[in-house]
Each structure stands twice: as structure tokens, then as C-alpha cells.
Amino acid sequence: MNKRILLIGACGQIGSELTLRLRELHGNKAVIAADIREGTKELMESGPFERLDALDREAVRQVIETYGIQEVYLMAAMLSATGEKYPEKAWQLNMGTLFNILDLAKEGLIKKVFWPSSIAVFGPSTPKENTPQETVMEPETVYGISKQTGERWCAYYFRKYGVDVRSIRYPGIISWKTLPGGGTTDYAVEIYHNALLIGKYHSFLRKDTRLPMMYMDDAIEATIRIMESAPENIKVRSSYNIAAMSFTPEEIAAEIKRIVPEFTIKYREDFRQTIADGWPRSIDDSKAREDWGWAHRFDLKKMSEHMLQSLYKRYDEV
């Protein structure tokens, strides 16, 4: 029987593109998309979809048993900025969904699990330059706290029960296909859209706020690569650092201005600045590169060119 994959949170920023890529690789019918809401027309029409509350363990169990699922990608989460507005809901969603999947895997219903962590696990006391794989973690957001806690539970379920759970710490993710979902790095997506639509942008971060970022194509590649790697190559069972580039709002604006000369930017800090101040400026991901061959393809220049070309085409078609 062909491998059957369930992607929970399939309509989110990463989930929507990951679902389509997995369907390209494994066949449309082999990848079941699930979310509490419906997604894009392309996602809904390209393969099976289940409306699913990931906090309802029995509903999740039923979907897994109905389709004969072997692998689960758990992408449902409340991100950093939104989580600070609704901390209890963020904790409940981020932790409750993880326990549901880990326990179902512990029962033997699932053979392999992907669960995303984040650079939000780090905090003000973490070394900010070349942040190591193993280091001090004192996150100050509910999102970061939930991700740090989730990492420890993933490692525990692997060690105690043999659950094959794999994870990477995503930096800020940038995509032209999907809008961001309430994170602190959202500006790096919004800025491209605004550059083309109105020619200006108000950044909610200071111009010198350097954060680790990654183009969606690389994030999808990393996610699939770690899941396809042999178990013996996955030596970190909490979560792996991965990195591609780090830049500031001022630097991304300069790159956009090179292509869109009339573009202007102003800076107006909000509560997300405090969150960003606690995060790393650059990441050491040598462990992921050594263990399972991680390698990024996009830097700021290449990403900006691809983003703007793709968005030009999209807006021309509207």
C-alpha cells in the first residue's frame, strides 16, 4: 500500500504549500489535508480534505483510521504575535494538538510525526549571534514557551516510547503564495506586497532589527528532507536549528528599492519589537547540515527577485 500522509493545519501559511508539494511527490490521493477551515481552491480540489478540530483527539483518531495514515505533519499552531493577545488559547492549541498526535503515535496508529518548532524557543539570555543547537533557552512569549515545552515532550516520547517524531526550528518564513499568519516576522512578507501595491511600507520593527529568515521553498525542502531521512541520521529528537539568511528591515527595503526604485519605508514600532528583541540575529545550523544534509538555496537577493517577479505576475493577472 502506498504511504498515506495527514497534514493537520493544511490551510496555514506553511501547511498550504507543504500539502501541495507532498501531493506532487506522493500523489494527490495519498495526502489528506485537514484544517478547521477550508483553504484555497487549488488545495481543496487537488486532493482529499477533512474539516478537523485538531484538539478533538477522537476526531483525529477517526481520520487516521479511516484513511490508514502512516505519517502526520502537525502544522496547526497559534503564532507569536497572535498568541500574546490570546495566551491561554495559544497554549491550549499548541500543546493540546501535540499531545493528541504524540499519544496516537504512542498507541502505534502513526509511524512518523513531523512537528515544527521555532526560533521563538530562544530568549533574551540566548547568545544572539550564531545561536548554537544547544544553548540557554528562556522564551518570553507563550508561543516560545509552548514550542520549548513541545521540544522536550517530543524528545521524551522518542526516548520513553520510541515515537519517531522529527522537528525543525523554523526562522521567519517568507512566501509570495500565502499571507503570514500572525507572527513577529510577518513584515518580511507584507513589505513585498506593499512595495508593488502602494509603493511604501510602515515597518513595525526598527530598521536595524536583524532576524533569521528563510524563503518558503527552502522551508518546504527542509521539512520533507528531514522526514525522508533514515532514522539513524536524526540524532536530535527535540528540534534542529535550520538557517538560510539574516537581515534587517533596512536591508530588505534596500534590496526591494533596487528593483522598485520608487519604494519608500518608514518605521513605527509596536509590541512585536519587544518580541523580536529577544530572538537570535543568526543561527548555527551545522548539526542539521551534518546529520541529514540540510542546505539552503535562497539568499536575500535571490529571494527578493523571485518574490517580486512572482507577485508582479500575480497582480497582472488580477
C-alpha positions in Angstrom: 0.0 0.0 0.0 1.2 3.5 -0.8 2.2 5.8 2.1 -0.7 7.8 3.4 0.0 11.2 4.9 -2.2 13.5 7.0 -1.3 17.2 7.2 -3.1 19.0 10.0 -3.2 22.8 9.7 -3.1 22.4 5.9 -4.6 25.8 5.2 -2.0 27.8 7.1 1.0 29.7 5.6 3.4 26.7 5.6 0.7 24.0 5.5 -0.9 25.1 2.3 2.3 24.9 0.3 3.6 21.8 2.1 0.4 20.0 1.2 0.7 20.7 -2.5 4.4 19.7 -2.6 3.7 16.5 -0.8 0.9 15.7 -3.3 3.3 16.3 -6.1 5.7 13.8 -4.6 3.3 11.1 -3.3 0.1 11.6 -5.4 -2.9 13.7 -4.7 -5.0 10.9 -3.0 -2.1 9.9 -0.7 -2.0 13.3 1.1 -5.1 14.2 3.2 -5.3 17.8 4.1 -7.1 18.7 7.3 -8.0 22.0 9.0 -10.7 23.7 11.0 -11.5 25.9 8.0 -11.3 25.4 4.2 -8.4 26.5 2.2 -7.6 27.7 -1.4 -9.4 26.3 -4.4 -6.2 24.6 -5.5 -5.7 22.9 -2.2 -9.4 21.9 -1.9 -9.7 20.5 -5.4 -6.3 18.7 -5.7 -6.9 16.0 -3.1 -8.9 14.8 0.0 -9.8 17.4 2.6 -11.2 16.8 6.1 -12.6 19.6 8.3 -11.0 18.8 11.6 -10.5 20.3 15.0 -7.0 19.1 16.0 -7.9 19.4 19.7 -10.6 16.7 19.3 -8.5 13.5 19.7 -11.2 11.1 18.8 -12.0 13.0 15.6 -8.3 12.9 14.7 -8.2 9.2 15.5 -11.1 8.6 13.2 -9.5 10.4 10.3 -6.2 8.4 10.8 -8.1 5.1 11.0 -10.4 5.9 8.0 -7.5 6.7 5.7 -4.9 4.4 7.1 -2.5 7.2 7.9 1.2 6.4 8.4 2.7 9.9 8.7 1.3 13.1 10.3 2.6 16.6 9.8 1.1 18.7 12.6 1.3 22.3 11.4 -1.6 23.7 13.4 -0.5 26.5 15.8 -1.2 30.0 17.1 1.9 32.1 16.3 3.8 34.6 18.4 2.0 37.9 17.8 -1.5 36.4 17.9 -0.5 34.2 20.9 0.4 37.3 23.0 -3.2 38.5 22.5 -4.8 35.1 23.5 -2.2 33.4 25.7 -4.5 30.7 27.2 -5.9 29.8 23.8 -2.4 29.7 22.3 -1.2 27.3 25.0 -4.2 25.1 24.7 -4.0 24.8 20.9 -0.2 24.5 20.6 0.1 21.9 23.4 -3.2 20.0 23.2 -2.8 19.2 19.5 0.8 18.0 20.1 -0.3 15.6 22.9 -3.1 14.2 20.7 -0.7 13.3 18.0 2.1 12.0 20.3 -0.3 9.8 22.2 -1.8 8.4 19.0 1.7 7.6 17.8 2.5 6.0 21.1 -0.5 3.7 20.6 1.0 2.7 17.2 -1.5 4.4 15.0 1.1 6.6 13.4 4.6 5.6 12.3 6.2 9.0 11.9 5.4 12.6 13.1 6.6 16.0 12.0 6.1 18.8 14.4 7.5 22.3 13.8 9.3 24.3 16.4 10.6 27.9 16.1 13.4 30.3 16.9 10.9 31.6 19.4 12.2 29.0 21.8 15.2 31.3 22.4 15.1 34.3 24.6 17.0 37.4 25.7 19.6 35.3 27.6 20.4 33.2 24.5 23.5 34.0 22.5 22.2 36.1 19.6 25.0 35.5 17.1 25.3 32.1 15.6 22.9 30.7 18.2 24.0 27.1 18.9 21.9 24.0 18.6 22.2 23.5 22.3 22.1 26.7 24.4 20.2 28.7 27.1 16.5 29.0 26.3 14.3 31.4 28.3 11.5 32.3 25.9 9.3 35.2 26.9 6.3 34.6 24.7 3.6 32.0 25.1 4.4 30.7 21.6 8.0 30.3 22.5 7.2 28.7 25.8 4.8 26.2 24.1 7.5 25.4 21.5 10.2 24.9 24.0 7.9 22.7 26.1 6.9 20.8 23.0 10.5 20.1 22.1 11.1 18.4 25.5 7.9 16.3 25.1 9.0 15.2 21.6 12.4 14.1 22.9 10.6 12.4 25.9 8.2 10.4 23.7 11.0 9.3 21.4 13.2 8.2 24.4 10.4 6.7 26.5 8.1 5.2 23.9 10.1 5.1 20.7 7.8 7.6 18.8 9.6 8.7 15.6 9.0 12.4 15.9 11.1 14.9 13.9 11.3 18.6 14.2 13.0 21.8 12.9 13.1 25.3 14.4 11.7 27.5 11.7 13.0 31.0 11.4 10.8 33.7 9.8 9.2 32.2 6.6 8.6 34.3 3.5 6.3 33.3 0.7 4.6 35.0 -2.3 1.8 32.4 -2.4 0.4 32.7 1.1 -0.1 35.5 3.6 1.5 35.3 7.0 -0.5 34.1 10.0 0.2 36.4 12.9 3.9 36.1 13.5 6.6 38.6 14.5 8.4 38.2 11.2 5.3 39.0 9.1 6.8 42.3 8.0 9.1 40.4 5.6 6.1 39.2 3.6 4.0 42.3 3.9 6.7 44.6 2.7 6.9 42.9 -0.8 3.1 43.2 -1.3 3.1 46.8 -0.2 6.0 47.7 -2.4 4.1 46.7 -5.5 0.6 47.8 -4.4 1.2 51.2 -2.9 5.0 51.8 -3.1 5.6 52.2 0.6 5.6 50.3 3.9 5.4 51.1 7.6 7.6 48.6 9.4 6.5 47.5 12.9 10.2 46.7 13.7 13.2 49.1 14.0 15.3 49.4 10.9 18.2 47.6 12.5 16.3 44.6 13.9 18.2 41.6 12.4 16.3 38.3 12.4 16.9 34.8 10.8 14.7 34.3 7.8 14.0 31.7 5.1 12.3 31.5 1.8 9.3 29.1 1.7 10.9 26.9 -1.0 13.8 26.2 1.4 11.5 25.6 4.4 9.4 23.1 2.5 12.6 21.3 1.3 13.9 21.1 4.8 10.7 19.7 6.2 10.5 17.0 3.5 14.2 16.2 3.7 14.2 15.6 7.5 11.1 13.3 7.2 12.6 11.3 4.3 16.0 10.8 6.2 16.9 7.5 7.6 16.0 7.3 11.4 19.7 6.8 12.3 20.5 10.2 10.8 18.1 12.0 13.1 20.3 12.5 16.1 18.4 15.4 17.6 14.9 14.5 18.8 14.0 17.8 20.3 14.3 20.1 17.3 17.0 21.1 14.8 18.3 24.6 14.1 18.0 25.5 10.4 19.0 28.7 8.8 19.3 30.5 5.4 19.8 34.2 5.8 19.5 37.0 8.3 18.6 40.6 7.5 17.1 43.8 8.9 14.1 45.8 7.6 16.5 48.4 6.3 18.4 45.8 4.3 15.3 44.1 2.8 14.0 47.6 1.9 17.3 48.4 0.1 17.0 45.2 -1.9 13.4 46.0 -2.9 14.4 49.5 -3.8 17.0 48.1 -6.2 14.1 46.5 -8.1 11.4 49.0 -7.3 13.2 52.4 -7.2 10.2 54.4 -6.0 9.7 52.3 -2.9 9.9 54.0 0.5 9.8 52.7 4.0 9.1 54.3 7.5 9.4 52.7 10.9 6.8 52.6 13.6 7.5 50.1 16.4 4.7 48.2 18.1 4.6 45.3 20.6 6.3 43.0 18.2 9.5 44.8 18.6 9.8 43.6 22.2 9.3 40.0 20.9 11.9 40.4 18.2 14.4 41.9 20.7 14.5 38.5 22.5 15.2 36.4 19.4 18.6 35.5 17.7 20.1 37.5 15.0 21.7 34.5 13.3 21.6 30.7 13.7 24.2 27.9 13.7 22.6 25.1 11.8 25.7 22.9 11.3 24.1 20.0 13.1 21.3 19.7 10.6 23.7 20.1 7.7 25.9 17.3 9.1 23.2 14.9 10.2 20.7 14.9 7.3 22.2 17.1 4.6 20.3 20.3 5.0 21.3 23.1 2.6 19.5 26.3 1.7 19.3 27.7 -1.9 17.9 31.3 -1.4 19.7 34.3 -0.1 18.2 37.8 0.2 19.0 38.9 -3.3 17.7 35.7 -5.0 14.6 35.6 -2.8 13.7 39.3 -3.5 14.0 38.8 -7.2 11.8 35.7 -7.1 9.2 37.2 -4.8 8.8 40.4 -6.8 8.7 38.6 -10.2 6.0 36.2 -8.8 3.9 39.0 -7.3 4.2 41.1 -10.4 2.7 38.2 -12.4 0.0 37.6 -9.8 -1.2 41.2 -9.7 -1.1 41.5 -13.5 -3.5 38.6 -13.7 -6.0 40.1 -11.3 
